[in-house]
Amino acid sequence: LAVGLSFTLSFLYISGAVAVAGLLNMLPITVMGLGTREGTFLVLFKPMAEPLILAFSGLVFLIAQIGGGIISFLLGYSFLFLARKNAAQK
């Protein structure tokens, strides 16, 4: 993501910033951490342009939600499949 948005910071710095933003997202300040993540990235990536930082923040959020959604879908579908299979056997 960072390479696609032309970030010039090191991989370790970006990884650390994502980890710090993730920790701050866990604080019960806003719904789903909206705002805290963006604020954290704006402070930590200060030398970068704001639109790039906000785009990066949105993409990090989107990828995290898609990953969780896929896992939830697969687990939910497998439980539903097993429940229907058990109901059909009775």
N, CA, C and O of each residue as an XYZ file, in Angstrom:
360
protein
N       0.816     -1.195      0.000
C       0.000      0.000      0.000
C       0.858      1.257      0.000
O       0.625      2.185     -0.774
N       1.838      1.272      0.866
C       2.677      2.462      0.995
C       3.475      2.713     -0.282
O       3.662      3.862     -0.680
N       3.942      1.653     -0.919
C       4.697      1.815     -2.162
C       3.782      2.359     -3.254
O       4.181      3.231     -4.026
N       2.560      1.844     -3.317
C       1.603      2.317     -4.310
C       1.232      3.779     -4.122
O       0.892      4.459     -5.091
N       1.293      4.269     -2.899
C       0.990      5.673     -2.615
C       2.252      6.535     -2.582
O       2.193      7.705     -2.202
N       3.387      5.967     -2.975
C       4.676      6.670     -3.062
C       5.163      7.202     -1.717
O       5.690      8.312     -1.640
N       4.988      6.417     -0.665
C       5.547      6.799      0.632
C       7.056      6.620      0.565
O       7.545      5.638      0.006
N       7.785      7.554      1.128
C       9.248      7.491      1.095
C       9.833      7.032      2.425
O      11.052      7.027      2.594
N       8.990      6.653      3.357
C       9.450      6.220      4.676
C       9.825      4.742      4.643
O       9.413      4.011      3.742
N      10.606      4.309      5.625
C      11.063      2.915      5.658
C       9.927      1.967      6.036
O       8.924      2.362      6.631
N      10.120      0.716      5.671
C       9.136     -0.326      5.971
C       8.930     -0.456      7.479
O       7.799     -0.598      7.944
N      10.024     -0.405      8.242
C       9.919     -0.533      9.699
C       9.145      0.628     10.313
O       8.347      0.424     11.228
N       9.371      1.833      9.825
C       8.653      2.990     10.355
C       7.158      2.878     10.051
O       6.325      3.139     10.919
N       6.824      2.493      8.827
C       5.413      2.357      8.442
C       4.756      1.242      9.241
O       3.627      1.394      9.707
N       5.460      0.112      9.403
C       4.908     -1.000     10.186
C       4.676     -0.588     11.633
O       3.650     -0.928     12.222
N       5.620      0.136     12.201
C       5.459      0.619     13.568
C       4.300      1.589     13.698
O       3.564      1.551     14.684
N       4.133      2.456     12.712
C       3.030      3.419     12.745
C       1.685      2.711     12.655
O       0.733      3.093     13.335
N       1.605      1.679     11.817
C       0.357      0.908     11.708
C       0.070      0.199     13.031
O      -1.081      0.126     13.459
N       1.113     -0.322     13.677
C       0.927     -0.991     14.972
C       0.461     -0.001     16.041
O      -0.442     -0.309     16.819
N       1.065      1.174     16.083
C       0.656      2.194     17.061
C      -0.785      2.621     16.803
O      -1.570      2.759     17.742
N      -1.136      2.831     15.542
C      -2.514      3.213     15.206
C      -3.485      2.106     15.595
O      -4.592      2.384     16.054
N      -3.078      0.855     15.416
C      -3.927     -0.267     15.820
C      -4.150     -0.304     17.319
O      -5.257     -0.580     17.781
N      -3.104     -0.027     18.078
C      -3.249      0.015     19.540
C      -4.166      1.159     19.978
O      -4.995      0.990     20.872
N      -4.013      2.309     19.350
C      -4.867      3.445     19.707
C      -6.316      3.220     19.274
O      -7.236      3.775     19.875
N      -6.521      2.414     18.241
C      -7.882      2.080     17.808
C      -8.630      1.300     18.869
O      -9.859      1.346     18.924
N      -7.905      0.587     19.709
C      -8.549     -0.226     20.739
C      -9.113      0.609     21.882
O      -9.941      0.127     22.654
N      -8.672      1.847     21.992
C      -9.211      2.714     23.044
C     -10.672      3.036     22.735
O     -11.008      3.348     21.592
N     -11.529      2.964     23.728
C     -12.957      3.208     23.474
C     -13.275      4.702     23.372
O     -13.978      5.262     24.213
N     -12.747      5.325     22.336
C     -12.955      6.758     22.141
C     -14.011      7.005     21.067
O     -14.921      7.812     21.257
N     -13.887      6.310     19.942
C     -14.821      6.503     18.831
C     -15.332      5.152     18.353
O     -14.845      4.106     18.781
N     -16.305      5.183     17.473
C     -16.862      3.959     16.902
C     -15.866      3.393     15.897
O     -15.487      4.071     14.941
N     -15.446      2.159     16.111
C     -14.510      1.442     15.252
C     -13.185      2.179     15.051
O     -12.478      1.920     14.077
N     -12.846      3.083     15.950
C     -11.570      3.783     15.862
C     -11.498      4.838     14.778
O     -10.419      5.343     14.472
N     -12.647      5.178     14.190
C     -12.629      6.193     13.142
C     -12.218      7.529     13.743
O     -12.806      7.991     14.721
N     -11.230      8.126     13.161
C     -10.705      9.398     13.664
C      -9.412      9.224     14.424
O      -8.466      9.985     14.216
N      -9.350      8.241     15.300
C      -8.104      8.028     16.043
C      -7.015      7.500     15.115
O      -5.858      7.906     15.220
N      -7.376      6.609     14.220
C      -6.406      6.063     13.267
C      -5.901      7.172     12.343
O      -4.698      7.288     12.107
N      -6.817      7.981     11.823
C      -6.426      9.051     10.917
C      -5.542     10.078     11.627
O      -4.539     10.533     11.076
N      -5.924     10.434     12.847
C      -5.124     11.381     13.617
C      -3.732     10.853     13.913
O      -2.746     11.587     13.834
N      -3.662      9.572     14.253
C      -2.362      8.954     14.525
C      -1.487      8.980     13.286
O      -0.312      9.337     13.356
N      -2.062      8.600     12.148
C      -1.283      8.599     10.908
C      -0.873     10.015     10.504
O       0.236     10.216     10.009
N      -1.751     10.997     10.709
C      -1.392     12.378     10.364
C      -0.218     12.873     11.204
O       0.633     13.612     10.709
N      -0.170     12.469     12.472
C       0.941     12.883     13.337
C       2.221     12.127     12.977
O       3.288     12.734     12.880
N       2.126     10.819     12.781
C       3.327     10.009     12.550
C       3.904     10.165     11.145
O       5.107      9.991     10.948
N       3.063     10.491     10.171
C       3.529     10.662      8.791
C       3.546     12.141      8.399
O       3.260     12.484      7.252
N       3.877     13.005      9.340
C       3.804     14.453      9.142
C       4.482     14.944      7.859
O       3.929     15.827      7.203
N       5.647     14.422      7.465
C       6.283     14.969      6.257
C       5.526     14.653      4.959
O       5.782     15.282      3.932
N       4.617     13.706      4.991
C       3.882     13.314      3.781
C       2.682     14.239      3.576
O       2.261     14.943      4.493
N       2.142     14.223      2.365
C       0.957     15.029      2.055
C      -0.272     14.426      2.734
O      -0.420     13.205      2.786
N      -1.147     15.278      3.252
C      -2.327     14.807      3.990
C      -3.239     13.896      3.169
O      -3.700     12.885      3.699
N      -3.524     14.208      1.893
C      -4.398     13.292      1.133
C      -3.821     11.883      1.008
O      -4.565     10.903      1.037
N      -2.498     11.777      0.869
C      -1.869     10.453      0.800
C      -2.000      9.716      2.124
O      -2.253      8.511      2.147
N      -1.828     10.432      3.213
C      -1.935      9.817      4.539
C      -3.351      9.315      4.773
O      -3.543      8.201      5.259
N      -4.339     10.126      4.430
C      -5.733      9.721      4.637
C      -6.123      8.572      3.712
O      -6.911      7.707      4.097
N      -5.576      8.557      2.492
C      -5.829      7.433      1.587
C      -5.230      6.152      2.161
O      -5.863      5.097      2.130
N      -4.014      6.246      2.684
C      -3.370      5.090      3.302
C      -4.180      4.594      4.486
O      -4.380      3.389      4.643
N      -4.646      5.510      5.319
C      -5.452      5.143      6.482
C      -6.731      4.434      6.058
O      -7.107      3.419      6.645
N      -7.393      4.961      5.047
C      -8.616      4.327      4.551
C      -8.365      2.944      3.987
O      -9.165      2.032      4.192
N      -7.253      2.780      3.275
C      -6.933      1.465      2.713
C      -6.579      0.457      3.801
O      -6.956     -0.711      3.710
N      -5.861      0.900      4.822
C      -5.552      0.005      5.947
C      -6.849     -0.453      6.606
O      -7.010     -1.634      6.913
N      -7.773      0.482      6.823
C      -9.072      0.162      7.420
C      -9.850     -0.804      6.527
O     -10.416     -1.783      7.013
N      -9.876     -0.531      5.231
C     -10.622     -1.370      4.290
C     -10.075     -2.791      4.253
O     -10.845     -3.751      4.277
N      -8.777     -2.933      4.197
C      -8.173     -4.268      4.144
C      -8.437     -5.032      5.433
O      -8.705     -6.233      5.397
N      -8.365     -4.353      6.567
C      -8.655     -5.021      7.843
C     -10.102     -5.493      7.886
O     -10.377     -6.595      8.359
N     -11.023     -4.679      7.403
C     -12.436     -5.050      7.428
C     -12.742     -6.161      6.433
O     -13.529     -7.059      6.734
N     -12.132     -6.114      5.256
C     -12.359     -7.168      4.266
C     -11.824     -8.495      4.783
O     -12.475     -9.529      4.632
N     -10.634     -8.476      5.397
C     -10.069     -9.712      5.952
C     -10.968    -10.319      7.007
O     -11.234    -11.521      6.985
N     -11.435     -9.501      7.926
C     -12.350     -9.983      8.961
C     -13.672    -10.442      8.384
O     -14.257    -11.416      8.859
N     -14.145     -9.749      7.367
C     -15.408    -10.124      6.733
C     -15.324    -11.463      6.029
O     -16.261    -12.259      6.096
N     -14.219    -11.721      5.360
C     -14.047    -13.003      4.669
C     -13.995    -14.140      5.680
O     -14.629    -15.176      5.481
N     -13.254    -13.957      6.751
C     -13.166    -14.997      7.781
C     -14.534    -15.234      8.411
O     -14.934    -16.381      8.607
N     -15.252    -14.162      8.729
C     -16.589    -14.305      9.319
C     -17.539    -15.005      8.365
O     -18.328    -15.852      8.783
N     -17.470    -14.661      7.092
C     -18.331    -15.291      6.102
C     -18.053    -16.785      6.010
O     -18.981    -17.594      6.020
N     -16.781    -17.150      5.920
C     -16.435    -18.566      5.789
C     -16.826    -19.358      7.028
O     -17.362    -20.461      6.912
N     -16.567    -18.813      8.210
C     -16.951    -19.514      9.437
C     -18.463    -19.606      9.566
O     -18.993    -20.658      9.925
N     -19.160    -18.519      9.277
C     -20.618    -18.529      9.352
C     -21.225    -19.505      8.368
O     -22.170    -20.222      8.699
N     -20.686    -19.537      7.152
C     -21.189    -20.455      6.135
C     -20.942    -21.900      6.548
O     -21.807    -22.755      6.358
N     -19.766    -22.183      7.113
C     -19.480    -23.563      7.517
C     -20.385    -23.991      8.668
O     -20.853    -25.130      8.682
N     -20.646    -23.104      9.637
C     -21.566    -23.444     10.727
C     -22.978    -23.658     10.206
O     -23.671    -24.572     10.654
N     -23.412    -22.830      9.268
C     -24.740    -22.975      8.679
C     -24.839    -24.285      7.911
O     -25.846    -24.988      8.000
N     -23.792    -24.614      7.156
C     -23.770    -25.864      6.399
C     -23.858    -27.064      7.339
O     -24.612    -28.002      7.081
N     -23.091    -27.037      8.424
C     -23.119    -28.147      9.379
C     -24.467    -28.246     10.079
O     -24.952    -29.351     10.321
N     -25.078    -27.119     10.407
C     -26.391    -27.136     11.061
C     -27.441    -27.716     10.132
O     -28.288    -28.495     10.570
N     -27.402    -27.354      8.870
C     -28.365    -27.903      7.903
C     -28.124    -29.393      7.682
O     -29.071    -30.167      7.546
N     -26.864    -29.786      7.647
C     -26.531    -31.192      7.451
C     -27.034    -32.014      8.633
O     -27.601    -33.090      8.443
N     -26.830    -31.516      9.854
C     -27.307    -32.221     11.049
C     -28.828    -32.268     11.098
O     -29.400    -33.277     11.512
N     -29.488    -31.192     10.682
C     -30.955    -31.164     10.675
C     -31.514    -32.138      9.643
O     -32.563    -32.742      9.864
N     -30.823    -32.292      8.523
C     -31.283    -33.204      7.477
C     -31.111    -34.661      7.896
O     -31.875    -35.522      7.461
N     -30.128    -34.943      8.728
C     -29.889    -36.314      9.169
C     -30.894    -36.760     10.217
O     -31.058    -37.961     10.428
N     -31.572    -35.830     10.882
C     -32.508    -36.190     11.948
C     -33.839    -36.548     11.417
O     -34.743    -36.876     12.185
